[in-house]
């Protein structure tokens, strides 16, 4: 997994839905389907970006347009809604 990052989604700071923490690690995950698994084609399933909370481990999944990562030392960009 990657290093801890802050993230924004559509200009808003992402907070964990479970514990409220703001730092996440990212990883790619497969969105497996029963049919593809049954036919041995799991490799062909779509992927999603998972942002895993550093504090509690809850995985937030994103398909399509992904969140923007930010370095915690530099903070969020100007104009980000943080509440």
C-alpha positions in Angstrom: 0.0 0.0 0.0 1.0 3.6 -0.4 1.9 6.2 2.1 -0.7 8.1 4.2 -2.4 10.9 2.3 -5.2 13.4 2.7 -7.8 13.2 -0.1 -10.5 15.4 -1.7 -13.5 14.3 -3.6 -15.2 17.0 -5.8 -13.5 19.8 -3.8 -14.4 18.4 -0.4 -12.0 16.9 2.1 -12.7 13.2 2.6 -13.3 12.0 6.1 -13.7 8.4 7.1 -17.3 7.4 7.4 -16.6 5.3 10.5 -14.1 7.2 12.7 -13.8 10.7 11.0 -10.0 10.4 10.4 -8.6 12.3 7.4 -5.6 10.1 6.4 -5.8 7.2 4.0 -3.7 4.7 2.1 -4.7 3.8 -1.4 -4.8 0.5 -3.3 -6.5 -0.9 -6.3 -9.2 -3.6 -5.7 -11.1 -5.9 -8.1 -14.9 -5.7 -8.2 -15.5 -9.4 -8.6 -18.7 -10.8 -10.1 -20.1 -14.3 -9.6 -20.2 -15.0 -13.4 -16.6 -14.1 -14.0 -15.4 -16.1 -11.0 -17.4 -19.1 -12.1 -15.9 -19.0 -15.6 -12.3 -18.3 -14.4 -12.3 -14.8 -15.7 -11.9 -12.9 -12.5 -8.9 -11.0 -14.0 -11.4 -9.3 -16.5 -13.5 -7.7 -13.7 -13.5 -3.9 -13.3 -11.2 -2.3 -10.7 -11.9 0.4 -8.2 -9.7 2.6 -6.0 -9.9 1.9 -2.3 -8.9 4.5 0.2 -8.3 2.7 3.4 -8.5 4.7 6.6 -5.2 4.8 8.6 -7.1 4.8 11.9 -9.8 2.1 11.6 -9.1 0.3 8.4 -12.5 1.0 6.7 -12.2 0.9 2.9 -13.9 3.6 0.9 -14.3 2.4 -2.7 -14.3 4.7 -5.8 -15.0 3.9 -9.4 -14.8 6.3 -12.3 -13.2 9.7 -11.4 -10.9 9.1 -8.4 -10.3 11.3 -5.4 -7.3 13.6 -5.4 -4.5 12.7 -3.0 -2.6 15.5 -1.0 0.5 15.4 1.1 -0.5 15.8 4.8 2.6 18.0 5.4 1.3 20.5 2.8 -2.4 20.3 3.7 -5.4 20.7 1.4 -5.3 23.0 -1.6 -6.9 26.5 -1.3 -10.7 26.4 -1.6 -11.2 22.9 -0.2 -14.3 22.5 1.9 -13.1 20.7 5.1 -16.3 20.5 7.2 
